[in-house]
Amino acid sequence: MAKAADYSLGPATFPRGWFIVAESRELDEKPLAVRFFGQDFSIYRGESGKAIMLDAYCPHMGTHLTAGESAIIVQNGEQIEGDSIRCPYHGWRFNADGQCDDIPYHDGPIPRSAKLTSYKVKEVMGCVMMWFDPEGGEPDYECPSLTQWDDPAWVNWKLDHLGEIAIHPQEILDNMADCQHLGPTHGAPCEYFENEFKDHIIIQRQGGWHQAYDCMLTTATWYTGPGVLLSLQEFGPTTVYEIIANTPVDDGISKVWHGVLYYSGKDQATAEDEAIAAEVQAGALVAFGADFSIWQSKRAAIRIIQLPKDGPFNKVRDWYKQFYTTGDEVAAIHQKVNGLHHIKDFPQPNDKHRELDADLFN
């Protein structure tokens, strides 16, 4: 299993950025115990409706706040008070900022060390997204989102939870440059292809005849940061946005989600459209599953034998390094990779193809 150091990504072990850590509807059921970035966290929904993410372990005696359901205060539904949460062992209460604000059997001052780190999270597109920065910095780009999520003409996804895979996210991101796998793996050989780099965004534009759809598939696909891929796709009369998200669990292990946002073509999507959307998402998952299956069984590609018509793997890897470093090095990476990149003697998208994403990045 390859790790960040094997790819020489930078001083950090995990990348900086916005990442999915849960699906919103999971928090409507109960608090969650999750592990990402080599750390354990607790996520819960406060009574205000706010999603809150804290370090998992109570500083009193190291109890995990949300890993068990046996404690009486959990069984009685008494663990969440306002936007605060009580430790299930001794009832110490921590607010949304991670500060202990009540110890039920203690009348004196609360120890200064009785606090937890609170993490910035946002709920967008039915997902709980966390800003992770190993240095504790504030977000340096906006959380990825789609305005179509709130448009009743579109059927929202319910995410496919694909679990953990023993692959470093670097190799997931390699797909953005990988022109030549689309035919053998997906039955949709490229008829045109290009990459564009815009600071923290990487874009892939490609299209070709898709064997399974029996029509032309035209896509504009982009990562906003290292963890969330969105792809605008048109095939026949169908228009969708696909999401593929990866979040590091431990160094060299990723958790993956998938979903499809389906356009009904009506002012208000119907139950029939919802059924169609489910079928479309299942079909898209089969296509993505071909990649996922290969990732599960391949060895790490620390060095790629780069051929001229593969696509700009090295540029993608250079771009990805910005999330493992900070300061002037990030600006230097932008200067190095920003702009359009094409494969020599391979067709490029025309103006009509670029119209697909013309309004996405202005």
Contacts in CASP RR format, 6 or more apart in sequence:
PFRMAT RR
TARGET T0000
AUTHOR 0000-0000-0000
METHOD contacts of the structure
MODEL  1
MAKAADYSLGPATFPRGWFIVAESRELDEKPLAVRFFGQDFSIYRGESGK
AIMLDAYCPHMGTHLTAGESAIIVQNGEQIEGDSIRCPYHGWRFNADGQC
DDIPYHDGPIPRSAKLTSYKVKEVMGCVMMWFDPEGGEPDYECPSLTQWD
DPAWVNWKLDHLGEIAIHPQEILDNMADCQHLGPTHGAPCEYFENEFKDH
IIIQRQGGWHQAYDCMLTTATWYTGPGVLLSLQEFGPTTVYEIIANTPVD
DGISKVWHGVLYYSGKDQATAEDEAIAAEVQAGALVAFGADFSIWQSKRA
AIRIIQLPKDGPFNKVRDWYKQFYTTGDEVAAIHQKVNGLHHIKDFPQPN
DKHRELDADLFN
1 166 0 8 1.000
1 168 0 8 1.000
1 252 0 8 1.000
1 253 0 8 1.000
1 300 0 8 1.000
2 168 0 8 1.000
2 170 0 8 1.000
2 171 0 8 1.000
2 252 0 8 1.000
2 300 0 8 1.000
2 302 0 8 1.000
3 13 0 8 1.000
3 168 0 8 1.000
3 251 0 8 1.000
3 252 0 8 1.000
4 10 0 8 1.000
4 12 0 8 1.000
4 13 0 8 1.000
4 14 0 8 1.000
4 168 0 8 1.000
4 170 0 8 1.000
4 251 0 8 1.000
4 252 0 8 1.000
4 324 0 8 1.000
5 13 0 8 1.000
6 168 0 8 1.000
6 300 0 8 1.000
6 302 0 8 1.000
7 168 0 8 1.000
7 170 0 8 1.000
7 302 0 8 1.000
7 317 0 8 1.000
9 15 0 8 1.000
9 170 0 8 1.000
9 320 0 8 1.000
9 321 0 8 1.000
9 324 0 8 1.000
10 321 0 8 1.000
10 324 0 8 1.000
10 325 0 8 1.000
11 324 0 8 1.000
11 325 0 8 1.000
12 134 0 8 1.000
12 323 0 8 1.000
12 324 0 8 1.000
12 325 0 8 1.000
13 134 0 8 1.000
13 251 0 8 1.000
14 37 0 8 1.000
14 38 0 8 1.000
14 132 0 8 1.000
14 134 0 8 1.000
14 248 0 8 1.000
14 251 0 8 1.000
15 132 0 8 1.000
15 169 0 8 1.000
15 226 0 8 1.000
15 227 0 8 1.000
15 248 0 8 1.000
15 320 0 8 1.000
15 323 0 8 1.000
15 324 0 8 1.000
16 132 0 8 1.000
16 133 0 8 1.000
16 134 0 8 1.000
16 135 0 8 1.000
16 140 0 8 1.000
16 226 0 8 1.000
16 323 0 8 1.000
16 324 0 8 1.000
16 326 0 8 1.000
17 131 0 8 1.000
17 132 0 8 1.000
17 133 0 8 1.000
17 139 0 8 1.000
17 141 0 8 1.000
17 225 0 8 1.000
17 226 0 8 1.000
17 227 0 8 1.000
17 323 0 8 1.000
18 122 0 8 1.000
18 129 0 8 1.000
18 130 0 8 1.000
18 131 0 8 1.000
18 132 0 8 1.000
18 139 0 8 1.000
18 141 0 8 1.000
18 143 0 8 1.000
18 144 0 8 1.000
18 224 0 8 1.000
18 225 0 8 1.000
18 227 0 8 1.000
18 228 0 8 1.000
19 36 0 8 1.000
19 129 0 8 1.000
19 130 0 8 1.000
19 132 0 8 1.000
19 227 0 8 1.000
19 228 0 8 1.000
19 245 0 8 1.000
19 246 0 8 1.000
19 247 0 8 1.000
19 248 0 8 1.000
20 127 0 8 1.000
20 128 0 8 1.000
20 129 0 8 1.000
20 130 0 8 1.000
20 227 0 8 1.000
20 228 0 8 1.000
20 245 0 8 1.000
20 247 0 8 1.000
20 257 0 8 1.000
21 34 0 8 1.000
21 36 0 8 1.000
21 41 0 8 1.000
21 43 0 8 1.000
21 53 0 8 1.000
21 121 0 8 1.000
21 128 0 8 1.000
21 129 0 8 1.000
21 130 0 8 1.000
21 247 0 8 1.000
22 32 0 8 1.000
22 34 0 8 1.000
22 43 0 8 1.000
22 51 0 8 1.000
22 127 0 8 1.000
22 128 0 8 1.000
23 126 0 8 1.000
23 127 0 8 1.000
23 128 0 8 1.000
23 158 0 8 1.000
23 159 0 8 1.000
23 161 0 8 1.000
23 257 0 8 1.000
24 51 0 8 1.000
24 123 0 8 1.000
24 126 0 8 1.000
24 127 0 8 1.000
24 128 0 8 1.000
25 126 0 8 1.000
25 158 0 8 1.000
26 32 0 8 1.000
26 128 0 8 1.000
27 43 0 8 1.000
27 44 0 8 1.000
27 45 0 8 1.000
27 51 0 8 1.000
27 128 0 8 1.000
28 45 0 8 1.000
30 69 0 8 1.000
31 42 0 8 1.000
31 43 0 8 1.000
31 44 0 8 1.000
31 45 0 8 1.000
31 65 0 8 1.000
31 66 0 8 1.000
31 79 0 8 1.000
31 80 0 8 1.000
31 85 0 8 1.000
32 42 0 8 1.000
32 43 0 8 1.000
32 44 0 8 1.000
32 66 0 8 1.000
33 40 0 8 1.000
33 41 0 8 1.000
33 42 0 8 1.000
33 56 0 8 1.000
33 64 0 8 1.000
33 65 0 8 1.000
33 66 0 8 1.000
33 67 0 8 1.000
33 68 0 8 1.000
34 40 0 8 1.000
34 41 0 8 1.000
34 42 0 8 1.000
34 43 0 8 1.000
35 41 0 8 1.000
35 249 0 8 1.000
35 250 0 8 1.000
36 130 0 8 1.000
36 132 0 8 1.000
36 247 0 8 1.000
36 248 0 8 1.000
36 249 0 8 1.000
36 255 0 8 1.000
37 132 0 8 1.000
37 134 0 8 1.000
37 248 0 8 1.000
37 249 0 8 1.000
38 248 0 8 1.000
38 249 0 8 1.000
38 250 0 8 1.000
38 251 0 8 1.000
39 55 0 8 1.000
39 56 0 8 1.000
40 55 0 8 1.000
40 56 0 8 1.000
40 57 0 8 1.000
40 64 0 8 1.000
41 53 0 8 1.000
41 54 0 8 1.000
41 55 0 8 1.000
41 56 0 8 1.000
41 119 0 8 1.000
42 53 0 8 1.000
42 54 0 8 1.000
42 55 0 8 1.000
42 56 0 8 1.000
42 64 0 8 1.000
42 65 0 8 1.000
42 66 0 8 1.000
42 85 0 8 1.000
43 51 0 8 1.000
43 52 0 8 1.000
43 53 0 8 1.000
43 66 0 8 1.000
43 121 0 8 1.000
43 128 0 8 1.000
44 51 0 8 1.000
44 52 0 8 1.000
44 66 0 8 1.000
44 80 0 8 1.000
44 85 0 8 1.000
45 51 0 8 1.000
45 52 0 8 1.000
45 80 0 8 1.000
46 52 0 8 1.000
46 80 0 8 1.000
46 82 0 8 1.000
46 83 0 8 1.000
46 96 0 8 1.000
47 80 0 8 1.000
47 81 0 8 1.000
47 82 0 8 1.000
47 83 0 8 1.000
48 82 0 8 1.000
48 83 0 8 1.000
50 83 0 8 1.000
50 96 0 8 1.000
51 121 0 8 1.000
51 123 0 8 1.000
51 128 0 8 1.000
52 83 0 8 1.000
52 85 0 8 1.000
52 96 0 8 1.000
52 118 0 8 1.000
52 121 0 8 1.000
53 118 0 8 1.000
53 119 0 8 1.000
53 121 0 8 1.000
53 128 0 8 1.000
53 130 0 8 1.000
54 65 0 8 1.000
54 85 0 8 1.000
54 94 0 8 1.000
54 98 0 8 1.000
54 116 0 8 1.000
54 117 0 8 1.000
54 118 0 8 1.000
54 119 0 8 1.000
55 116 0 8 1.000
55 117 0 8 1.000
56 64 0 8 1.000
56 65 0 8 1.000
56 66 0 8 1.000
56 67 0 8 1.000
57 63 0 8 1.000
57 64 0 8 1.000
57 65 0 8 1.000
57 116 0 8 1.000
58 64 0 8 1.000
58 65 0 8 1.000
58 87 0 8 1.000
58 89 0 8 1.000
58 90 0 8 1.000
58 92 0 8 1.000
58 94 0 8 1.000
58 116 0 8 1.000
59 100 0 8 1.000
59 113 0 8 1.000
59 114 0 8 1.000
59 115 0 8 1.000
59 116 0 8 1.000
60 87 0 8 1.000
60 89 0 8 1.000
60 90 0 8 1.000
60 92 0 8 1.000
60 114 0 8 1.000
61 89 0 8 1.000
61 90 0 8 1.000
63 87 0 8 1.000
63 88 0 8 1.000
63 89 0 8 1.000
63 90 0 8 1.000
65 85 0 8 1.000
65 87 0 8 1.000
65 88 0 8 1.000
65 94 0 8 1.000
66 85 0 8 1.000
68 74 0 8 1.000
68 88 0 8 1.000
69 75 0 8 1.000
70 88 0 8 1.000
71 79 0 8 1.000
71 88 0 8 1.000
71 89 0 8 1.000
73 79 0 8 1.000
73 86 0 8 1.000
73 88 0 8 1.000
73 91 0 8 1.000
74 88 0 8 1.000
78 86 0 8 1.000
79 85 0 8 1.000
79 86 0 8 1.000
79 88 0 8 1.000
80 86 0 8 1.000
81 93 0 8 1.000
83 95 0 8 1.000
83 96 0 8 1.000
84 93 0 8 1.000
84 94 0 8 1.000
84 95 0 8 1.000
84 96 0 8 1.000
84 101 0 8 1.000
84 102 0 8 1.000
85 93 0 8 1.000
85 94 0 8 1.000
86 92 0 8 1.000
86 93 0 8 1.000
86 94 0 8 1.000
87 93 0 8 1.000
87 94 0 8 1.000
90 103 0 8 1.000
90 104 0 8 1.000
90 105 0 8 1.000
91 103 0 8 1.000
91 104 0 8 1.000
92 100 0 8 1.000
92 102 0 8 1.000
92 103 0 8 1.000
92 104 0 8 1.000
92 114 0 8 1.000
93 100 0 8 1.000
93 101 0 8 1.000
93 102 0 8 1.000
93 103 0 8 1.000
93 104 0 8 1.000
94 100 0 8 1.000
94 101 0 8 1.000
94 115 0 8 1.000
94 116 0 8 1.000
95 101 0 8 1.000
96 118 0 8 1.000
97 118 0 8 1.000
98 115 0 8 1.000
98 116 0 8 1.000
98 117 0 8 1.000
98 118 0 8 1.000
99 114 0 8 1.000
99 115 0 8 1.000
100 110 0 8 1.000
100 111 0 8 1.000
100 114 0 8 1.000
100 115 0 8 1.000
101 110 0 8 1.000
103 110 0 8 1.000
103 114 0 8 1.000
119 130 0 8 1.000
119 131 0 8 1.000
119 132 0 8 1.000
120 130 0 8 1.000
120 131 0 8 1.000
120 138 0 8 1.000
120 139 0 8 1.000
121 128 0 8 1.000
121 129 0 8 1.000
121 130 0 8 1.000
121 131 0 8 1.000
122 128 0 8 1.000
122 129 0 8 1.000
122 131 0 8 1.000
122 143 0 8 1.000
123 129 0 8 1.000
124 143 0 8 1.000
124 144 0 8 1.000
124 145 0 8 1.000
124 149 0 8 1.000
125 145 0 8 1.000
125 146 0 8 1.000
125 149 0 8 1.000
125 156 0 8 1.000
125 157 0 8 1.000
125 243 0 8 1.000
125 261 0 8 1.000
126 149 0 8 1.000
126 156 0 8 1.000
126 159 0 8 1.000
127 159 0 8 1.000
127 245 0 8 1.000
127 257 0 8 1.000
129 143 0 8 1.000
129 144 0 8 1.000
129 228 0 8 1.000
131 138 0 8 1.000
131 139 0 8 1.000
131 143 0 8 1.000
133 139 0 8 1.000
135 326 0 8 1.000
140 200 0 8 1.000
141 199 0 8 1.000
141 200 0 8 1.000
141 224 0 8 1.000
141 225 0 8 1.000
142 224 0 8 1.000
144 224 0 8 1.000
144 225 0 8 1.000
144 228 0 8 1.000
144 230 0 8 1.000
146 230 0 8 1.000
146 241 0 8 1.000
146 261 0 8 1.000
148 154 0 8 1.000
148 241 0 8 1.000
148 261 0 8 1.000
148 263 0 8 1.000
149 156 0 8 1.000
149 261 0 8 1.000
152 267 0 8 1.000
152 268 0 8 1.000
152 269 0 8 1.000
153 263 0 8 1.000
153 264 0 8 1.000
153 265 0 8 1.000
153 266 0 8 1.000
153 267 0 8 1.000
153 268 0 8 1.000
153 269 0 8 1.000
154 261 0 8 1.000
154 262 0 8 1.000
154 263 0 8 1.000
154 264 0 8 1.000
154 269 0 8 1.000
155 261 0 8 1.000
155 262 0 8 1.000
155 264 0 8 1.000
155 269 0 8 1.000
155 273 0 8 1.000
155 274 0 8 1.000
155 276 0 8 1.000
155 277 0 8 1.000
156 261 0 8 1.000
157 243 0 8 1.000
157 259 0 8 1.000
157 260 0 8 1.000
157 261 0 8 1.000
157 277 0 8 1.000
157 281 0 8 1.000
158 259 0 8 1.000
159 243 0 8 1.000
159 257 0 8 1.000
159 258 0 8 1.000
159 259 0 8 1.000
160 257 0 8 1.000
160 258 0 8 1.000
160 259 0 8 1.000
160 281 0 8 1.000
160 285 0 8 1.000
161 257 0 8 1.000
162 255 0 8 1.000
162 256 0 8 1.000
162 257 0 8 1.000
162 258 0 8 1.000
162 292 0 8 1.000
163 255 0 8 1.000
163 256 0 8 1.000
164 249 0 8 1.000
164 253 0 8 1.000
164 254 0 8 1.000
164 255 0 8 1.000
164 256 0 8 1.000
165 253 0 8 1.000
165 254 0 8 1.000
165 255 0 8 1.000
165 256 0 8 1.000
165 292 0 8 1.000
165 295 0 8 1.000
165 296 0 8 1.000
166 252 0 8 1.000
166 253 0 8 1.000
166 296 0 8 1.000
167 252 0 8 1.000
167 253 0 8 1.000
167 254 0 8 1.000
167 295 0 8 1.000
167 296 0 8 1.000
167 298 0 8 1.000
167 300 0 8 1.000
168 251 0 8 1.000
168 252 0 8 1.000
168 254 0 8 1.000
168 300 0 8 1.000
169 226 0 8 1.000
169 227 0 8 1.000
169 246 0 8 1.000
169 248 0 8 1.000
169 252 0 8 1.000
169 254 0 8 1.000
170 317 0 8 1.000
170 320 0 8 1.000
171 295 0 8 1.000
171 298 0 8 1.000
171 300 0 8 1.000
171 301 0 8 1.000
172 246 0 8 1.000
172 254 0 8 1.000
172 256 0 8 1.000
172 295 0 8 1.000
173 202 0 8 1.000
173 223 0 8 1.000
173 226 0 8 1.000
173 316 0 8 1.000
173 317 0 8 1.000
173 320 0 8 1.000
174 301 0 8 1.000
174 304 0 8 1.000
174 313 0 8 1.000
174 316 0 8 1.000
174 317 0 8 1.000
175 181 0 8 1.000
175 291 0 8 1.000
176 195 0 8 1.000
176 202 0 8 1.000
176 204 0 8 1.000
176 221 0 8 1.000
176 223 0 8 1.000
176 316 0 8 1.000
177 195 0 8 1.000
177 204 0 8 1.000
177 310 0 8 1.000
177 311 0 8 1.000
177 312 0 8 1.000
177 313 0 8 1.000
177 315 0 8 1.000
177 316 0 8 1.000
178 310 0 8 1.000
178 311 0 8 1.000
178 313 0 8 1.000
179 190 0 8 1.000
179 193 0 8 1.000
179 206 0 8 1.000
179 309 0 8 1.000
179 310 0 8 1.000
179 311 0 8 1.000
179 343 0 8 1.000
179 346 0 8 1.000
180 190 0 8 1.000
180 309 0 8 1.000
180 310 0 8 1.000
180 311 0 8 1.000
182 188 0 8 1.000
182 189 0 8 1.000
182 190 0 8 1.000
182 206 0 8 1.000
182 208 0 8 1.000
183 189 0 8 1.000
183 190 0 8 1.000
185 290 0 8 1.000
185 291 0 8 1.000
185 294 0 8 1.000
186 210 0 8 1.000
186 287 0 8 1.000
186 290 0 8 1.000
187 210 0 8 1.000
187 211 0 8 1.000
187 212 0 8 1.000
188 207 0 8 1.000
188 208 0 8 1.000
188 209 0 8 1.000
188 210 0 8 1.000
188 211 0 8 1.000
188 217 0 8 1.000
189 208 0 8 1.000
189 209 0 8 1.000
190 206 0 8 1.000
190 207 0 8 1.000
190 208 0 8 1.000
190 346 0 8 1.000
191 207 0 8 1.000
191 208 0 8 1.000
191 209 0 8 1.000
191 347 0 8 1.000
192 205 0 8 1.000
192 206 0 8 1.000
192 207 0 8 1.000
192 208 0 8 1.000
192 346 0 8 1.000
192 347 0 8 1.000
192 348 0 8 1.000
192 349 0 8 1.000
192 350 0 8 1.000
192 353 0 8 1.000
193 204 0 8 1.000
193 205 0 8 1.000
193 206 0 8 1.000
193 207 0 8 1.000
193 311 0 8 1.000
193 342 0 8 1.000
193 343 0 8 1.000
193 346 0 8 1.000
193 347 0 8 1.000
193 348 0 8 1.000
193 349 0 8 1.000
194 204 0 8 1.000
194 205 0 8 1.000
194 206 0 8 1.000
194 340 0 8 1.000
194 341 0 8 1.000
194 342 0 8 1.000
194 343 0 8 1.000
194 348 0 8 1.000
194 349 0 8 1.000
195 202 0 8 1.000
195 203 0 8 1.000
195 204 0 8 1.000
195 205 0 8 1.000
195 311 0 8 1.000
195 312 0 8 1.000
195 315 0 8 1.000
195 316 0 8 1.000
195 340 0 8 1.000
195 341 0 8 1.000
196 202 0 8 1.000
196 203 0 8 1.000
196 205 0 8 1.000
196 339 0 8 1.000
196 340 0 8 1.000
196 341 0 8 1.000
197 203 0 8 1.000
197 315 0 8 1.000
197 319 0 8 1.000
197 334 0 8 1.000
197 337 0 8 1.000
197 338 0 8 1.000
197 339 0 8 1.000
197 341 0 8 1.000
198 338 0 8 1.000
198 339 0 8 1.000
198 361 0 8 1.000
199 334 0 8 1.000
199 338 0 8 1.000
200 224 0 8 1.000
200 225 0 8 1.000
200 322 0 8 1.000
200 323 0 8 1.000
201 222 0 8 1.000
201 223 0 8 1.000
201 224 0 8 1.000
201 225 0 8 1.000
201 361 0 8 1.000
202 222 0 8 1.000
202 223 0 8 1.000
202 225 0 8 1.000
202 316 0 8 1.000
202 319 0 8 1.000
203 220 0 8 1.000
203 221 0 8 1.000
203 222 0 8 1.000
203 357 0 8 1.000
203 361 0 8 1.000
204 219 0 8 1.000
204 220 0 8 1.000
204 221 0 8 1.000
204 222 0 8 1.000
205 219 0 8 1.000
205 220 0 8 1.000
205 221 0 8 1.000
205 349 0 8 1.000
205 353 0 8 1.000
205 354 0 8 1.000
205 356 0 8 1.000
205 357 0 8 1.000
206 219 0 8 1.000
206 221 0 8 1.000
206 349 0 8 1.000
207 216 0 8 1.000
207 217 0 8 1.000
207 218 0 8 1.000
207 219 0 8 1.000
207 349 0 8 1.000
207 353 0 8 1.000
208 216 0 8 1.000
208 217 0 8 1.000
208 218 0 8 1.000
209 215 0 8 1.000
209 216 0 8 1.000
209 217 0 8 1.000
210 216 0 8 1.000
210 217 0 8 1.000
210 235 0 8 1.000
212 283 0 8 1.000
212 286 0 8 1.000
212 287 0 8 1.000
213 235 0 8 1.000
213 236 0 8 1.000
215 235 0 8 1.000
215 236 0 8 1.000
216 235 0 8 1.000
216 236 0 8 1.000
217 233 0 8 1.000
217 234 0 8 1.000
217 235 0 8 1.000
218 233 0 8 1.000
218 234 0 8 1.000
218 235 0 8 1.000
218 353 0 8 1.000
218 356 0 8 1.000
219 231 0 8 1.000
219 232 0 8 1.000
219 233 0 8 1.000
219 234 0 8 1.000
219 356 0 8 1.000
220 231 0 8 1.000
220 232 0 8 1.000
220 356 0 8 1.000
220 357 0 8 1.000
220 360 0 8 1.000
221 229 0 8 1.000
221 230 0 8 1.000
221 231 0 8 1.000
221 232 0 8 1.000
222 229 0 8 1.000
222 230 0 8 1.000
222 231 0 8 1.000
222 357 0 8 1.000
222 360 0 8 1.000
222 361 0 8 1.000
223 229 0 8 1.000
224 230 0 8 1.000
225 323 0 8 1.000
226 320 0 8 1.000
226 323 0 8 1.000
227 245 0 8 1.000
227 246 0 8 1.000
227 247 0 8 1.000
228 243 0 8 1.000
228 245 0 8 1.000
229 242 0 8 1.000
229 243 0 8 1.000
229 244 0 8 1.000
229 245 0 8 1.000
230 241 0 8 1.000
230 242 0 8 1.000
230 243 0 8 1.000
231 241 0 8 1.000
231 242 0 8 1.000
231 243 0 8 1.000
231 244 0 8 1.000
232 239 0 8 1.000
232 240 0 8 1.000
232 241 0 8 1.000
232 356 0 8 1.000
232 357 0 8 1.000
232 360 0 8 1.000
233 239 0 8 1.000
233 240 0 8 1.000
233 241 0 8 1.000
233 242 0 8 1.000
234 356 0 8 1.000
238 262 0 8 1.000
238 263 0 8 1.000
238 280 0 8 1.000
239 263 0 8 1.000
240 260 0 8 1.000
240 261 0 8 1.000
240 262 0 8 1.000
240 263 0 8 1.000
240 280 0 8 1.000
240 284 0 8 1.000
241 260 0 8 1.000
241 261 0 8 1.000
242 258 0 8 1.000
242 259 0 8 1.000
242 260 0 8 1.000
242 261 0 8 1.000
242 284 0 8 1.000
242 288 0 8 1.000
243 257 0 8 1.000
243 258 0 8 1.000
243 259 0 8 1.000
243 260 0 8 1.000
243 261 0 8 1.000
244 256 0 8 1.000
244 257 0 8 1.000
244 258 0 8 1.000
244 259 0 8 1.000
244 288 0 8 1.000
245 256 0 8 1.000
245 257 0 8 1.000
245 258 0 8 1.000
246 254 0 8 1.000
246 255 0 8 1.000
246 256 0 8 1.000
247 254 0 8 1.000
247 255 0 8 1.000
248 254 0 8 1.000
248 255 0 8 1.000
249 255 0 8 1.000
256 292 0 8 1.000
258 281 0 8 1.000
258 284 0 8 1.000
258 285 0 8 1.000
258 288 0 8 1.000
259 281 0 8 1.000
259 284 0 8 1.000
259 285 0 8 1.000
260 277 0 8 1.000
260 280 0 8 1.000
260 281 0 8 1.000
260 284 0 8 1.000
262 269 0 8 1.000
262 273 0 8 1.000
262 276 0 8 1.000
262 277 0 8 1.000
262 280 0 8 1.000
262 281 0 8 1.000
264 270 0 8 1.000
264 273 0 8 1.000
264 277 0 8 1.000
266 273 0 8 1.000
269 277 0 8 1.000
304 310 0 8 1.000
304 313 0 8 1.000
304 314 0 8 1.000
306 313 0 8 1.000
306 314 0 8 1.000
308 343 0 8 1.000
308 344 0 8 1.000
309 343 0 8 1.000
309 344 0 8 1.000
309 345 0 8 1.000
309 346 0 8 1.000
310 343 0 8 1.000
311 343 0 8 1.000
312 341 0 8 1.000
312 343 0 8 1.000
315 337 0 8 1.000
315 341 0 8 1.000
318 333 0 8 1.000
318 336 0 8 1.000
318 337 0 8 1.000
319 333 0 8 1.000
319 337 0 8 1.000
321 333 0 8 1.000
322 329 0 8 1.000
322 330 0 8 1.000
322 333 0 8 1.000
322 334 0 8 1.000
325 333 0 8 1.000
342 348 0 8 1.000
END
